[in-house]
Amino acid sequence: MPKEKYDPPDPRRMYTIMSSEEAANGKKSYWAELEISGRVRSLSTALWSLTHLTALHLSDNSLSRIPPDIAKLHNLVYLDLSSNKIRSLPAELGNMVSLRELLLNNNQLRVLPFELGKLFQLQTLGLKGNPLAQEIMSLYQEPDGTRRLLNYLLDNLAGAMKRIPTEQPPARSWISLQEPERTWPSALFTVMCYNVLCDKYATRQLYGYCPSWALSWDYRKKNIMQEILGCNADIISLQEVETEQYYNYFLPELKEQGYDGFFSPKSRARTMSESDRKHVDGCAIFYKTEKFSAVQKHTVEFNQLAMANSEGSEPMLNRVMTKDNIGVAMLLEVRKEIIEVSSGKSVHSMDKQLMLVANAHMHWDPEYSDVKLVQTMMFLSEVKNIVDKASRSFKLSSGENNNIPLVLCADLNSLPDSGVVEYLSTGAVDCTHKDFKELRYSDSLTKFNCNGKNGTSNSMITHGFKLKSAVRERPNALHQLHL
């Protein structure tokens, strides 16, 4: 995993004693480290209430065991248990995932709990001077031995867990947000949006808290398909689908369940050899053929749009065009069999009902908030063009986007307070929004305004869709799949 900057405790352990005058004046004390010494044999249970501690020094004592309650100190990044008489470690130590240093040197450890493998942020593990098995010490003494040993423990944790009876988590229940409007003809259907995590991105470097067997595609794809089929959605939007897996796995499996689909890989696939192209990921849309039929299929390449609209904007060329994220869209016709109509009106007398399903995957890097926002604007601009052309082609009423309802799915890689979510949910965002990082995009952004090049109002870029989130907003909610 990418390591956050870690500064180990100062070995001098400097401290300042508060004067009586400071205490009388109400000065607050703060101490994030604690040292206990003096050949201590046991620890007070009061220690486990000091959850603010980030470092705990317990070396050079006579401790023979460490209570499981030590895991309550969830903020610890440094734990020194060296030079004691410890014979075994509690499995709960593996829950202290904030640890960066764990020093166990010069004890009497013969085995290590497999749960230590869960310490995915650990950078230093001290094991010298313990009568551990040769297999463990051989791994530990290799280059990058701490990481190799933790990987070994994590990979073997599942075997140890199988000996302990556990219950499967309960199935997730649907949350009803609003009852459908029944006064107009309506078609009820369900939608699933899911980033399946492409195999090449599922690495131990990125997901150090996962054992290698859980990251392998052969294991994950079965669980992914089980999740998809368990939801039984009428429309499925997937991101990070590998080209080969779409044609050899997802499409055949879902066709057996009554779906058909459309897929497009990221733009880089066009410049690759056939053998390399099959590993490029992209976006896919599946739909139940008993409820919908395909009318049109569209691919939106953000780098091509950036190139075509880059005049006067270096960031559009240097930052947006270099990212090859894409979006896909399908114009579907809703089959009349699933349309519910008010009493007295025949379903066969209704006009053709079209619906646009759009799916996109925005750039991942938090440092490129401007790129995410520009990509989102480009995508909605293209979606509007698709809707407008379809309305004219099928002679629907002009000027009304809602003649063709939009279902927008995406992995936005954005948080609720981002410019991306503000733009989608409110219909507008200011050209000076902080997510643009004060880069010069304004000349290009006006081209994506719903009212055309000269349609800005008070430097706002707008879109004409009335989008409603499928996610109930909660305080501190962190969701990346939105709308």
TAQUI-V276349 format. One record per backbone hydrogen bond with DSSP energy under -1.0 kcal/mol. CO is the residue of the C=O (numbers start at 1). NH is the residue of the N-H. E is the energy in kcal/mol with one decimal. If there is no record, write none. Layout:
CO|NH|E ; CO|NH|E
This chain:
10|13|-1.9 ; 19|23|-2.2 ; 20|24|-2.4 ; 21|25|-1.7 ; 22|27|-2.5 ; 23|26|-1.4 ; 32|54|-3.1 ; 32|55|-1.7 ; 34|57|-3.0 ; 40|62|-2.4 ; 44|47|-1.6 ; 45|48|-1.1 ; 46|49|-1.5 ; 47|50|-1.6 ; 49|51|-1.9 ; 50|53|-1.7 ; 54|77|-3.1 ; 54|78|-1.6 ; 55|34|-1.5 ; 56|80|-2.3 ; 57|36|-2.6 ; 63|85|-2.6 ; 64|87|-1.6 ; 67|70|-1.8 ; 68|71|-1.9 ; 69|72|-2.2 ; 70|73|-1.9 ; 72|74|-2.0 ; 73|76|-1.6 ; 77|100|-2.8 ; 77|101|-2.2 ; 78|56|-2.0 ; 79|103|-2.6 ; 80|58|-2.6 ; 82|60|-1.6 ; 86|108|-2.1 ; 90|93|-1.7 ; 91|94|-2.0 ; 92|95|-2.2 ; 93|96|-1.5 ; 95|97|-1.9 ; 96|99|-1.9 ; 100|123|-2.9 ; 100|124|-2.2 ; 101|79|-1.8 ; 102|126|-2.5 ; 103|81|-3.2 ; 105|83|-2.7 ; 113|116|-1.9 ; 114|117|-2.1 ; 115|118|-2.1 ; 116|119|-1.9 ; 118|120|-2.4 ; 119|122|-1.6 ; 124|102|-2.5 ; 126|104|-2.4 ; 128|106|-3.4 ; 130|132|-1.9 ; 133|137|-2.2 ; 134|138|-2.7 ; 135|139|-1.6 ; 136|140|-2.3 ; 137|141|-2.0 ; 139|142|-1.1 ; 142|145|-1.3 ; 144|148|-2.1 ; 145|149|-2.7 ; 146|150|-2.3 ; 147|151|-2.3 ; 148|152|-2.1 ; 149|153|-2.5 ; 150|154|-2.6 ; 151|155|-2.6 ; 152|156|-1.4 ; 156|160|-1.2 ; 157|161|-2.4 ; 158|162|-1.8 ; 161|164|-2.2 ; 186|340|-4.1 ; 190|235|-1.8 ; 192|237|-3.3 ; 194|239|-1.9 ; 198|201|-1.6 ; 199|202|-1.2 ; 201|203|-1.7 ; 203|207|-2.5 ; 207|210|-2.0 ; 211|215|-1.0 ; 212|216|-1.1 ; 216|220|-2.4 ; 217|221|-3.1 ; 219|223|-1.1 ; 220|224|-2.8 ; 221|225|-2.4 ; 222|226|-2.0 ; 223|227|-2.2 ; 224|228|-2.5 ; 225|229|-2.9 ; 226|230|-1.9 ; 227|231|-1.5 ; 228|232|-1.3 ; 234|288|-2.0 ; 235|192|-2.5 ; 236|286|-2.8 ; 237|194|-2.5 ; 238|284|-2.4 ; 239|196|-2.0 ; 241|282|-1.8 ; 242|246|-2.3 ; 243|247|-1.9 ; 244|248|-2.4 ; 245|249|-1.7 ; 245|250|-2.6 ; 246|251|-2.8 ; 249|253|-2.4 ; 250|254|-2.7 ; 251|255|-2.3 ; 252|256|-1.4 ; 254|259|-2.2 ; 255|258|-1.7 ; 258|289|-2.3 ; 260|287|-2.5 ; 262|285|-2.5 ; 264|283|-1.8 ; 266|269|-1.9 ; 267|270|-1.6 ; 268|271|-1.5 ; 269|272|-1.3 ; 273|277|-2.8 ; 274|278|-1.2 ; 276|279|-1.6 ; 277|280|-1.7 ; 278|244|-2.8 ; 280|243|-2.3 ; 281|266|-2.2 ; 282|241|-2.3 ; 283|264|-2.0 ; 284|238|-2.6 ; 285|262|-2.2 ; 286|236|-2.6 ; 287|260|-2.1 ; 288|291|-1.4 ; 288|292|-2.0 ; 291|335|-2.6 ; 293|333|-2.9 ; 296|331|-2.1 ; 298|329|-2.3 ; 300|327|-2.3 ; 301|305|-1.8 ; 302|306|-2.4 ; 303|307|-2.0 ; 304|308|-2.1 ; 305|309|-1.2 ; 307|310|-1.0 ; 310|313|-2.5 ; 313|317|-1.0 ; 314|318|-3.2 ; 315|319|-2.6 ; 315|320|-1.6 ; 316|321|-2.1 ; 320|323|-1.7 ; 324|267|-1.3 ; 325|302|-1.5 ; 326|361|-1.6 ; 327|300|-3.4 ; 328|359|-3.0 ; 329|298|-2.8 ; 330|357|-2.8 ; 331|295|-3.0 ; 331|296|-1.5 ; 332|355|-2.5 ; 333|293|-1.8 ; 335|338|-1.8 ; 336|339|-1.1 ; 340|186|-2.7 ; 342|345|-1.5 ; 346|349|-1.1 ; 347|350|-1.2 ; 353|334|-2.9 ; 355|332|-3.6 ; 356|407|-2.8 ; 357|330|-2.7 ; 358|409|-3.1 ; 359|328|-3.3 ; 360|411|-2.0 ; 365|368|-2.0 ; 368|372|-1.9 ; 369|373|-1.9 ; 370|374|-2.5 ; 371|375|-2.8 ; 372|376|-2.1 ; 373|377|-2.1 ; 374|378|-2.7 ; 375|379|-2.4 ; 376|380|-2.3 ; 377|381|-2.2 ; 378|382|-2.3 ; 379|383|-2.6 ; 380|384|-2.4 ; 381|385|-1.9 ; 382|386|-2.4 ; 383|387|-2.4 ; 384|388|-2.9 ; 385|389|-2.5 ; 386|390|-2.3 ; 387|391|-2.4 ; 388|392|-2.0 ; 389|393|-2.8 ; 390|394|-2.5 ; 391|396|-3.3 ; 392|395|-1.1 ; 400|403|-1.6 ; 401|404|-1.6 ; 405|356|-2.9 ; 407|358|-2.8 ; 409|360|-1.2 ; 411|362|-2.4 ; 415|418|-2.1 ; 418|422|-2.0 ; 419|423|-2.7 ; 420|424|-2.2 ; 421|425|-2.8 ; 422|426|-2.4 ; 423|427|-1.3 ; 427|463|-2.1 ; 429|461|-3.0 ; 430|433|-2.0 ; 433|436|-2.2 ; 434|437|-1.9 ; 436|439|-2.0 ; 439|441|-1.5 ; 441|444|-1.3 ; 441|445|-2.5 ; 442|446|-1.4 ; 444|447|-1.3 ; 445|448|-2.0 ; 446|449|-1.2 ; 449|452|-1.9 ; 452|455|-1.9 ; 457|460|-1.3 ; 459|431|-2.8 ; 461|429|-1.9 ; 462|450|-1.6 ; 465|467|-1.1 ; 474|477|-2.0 ; 480|412|-1.8
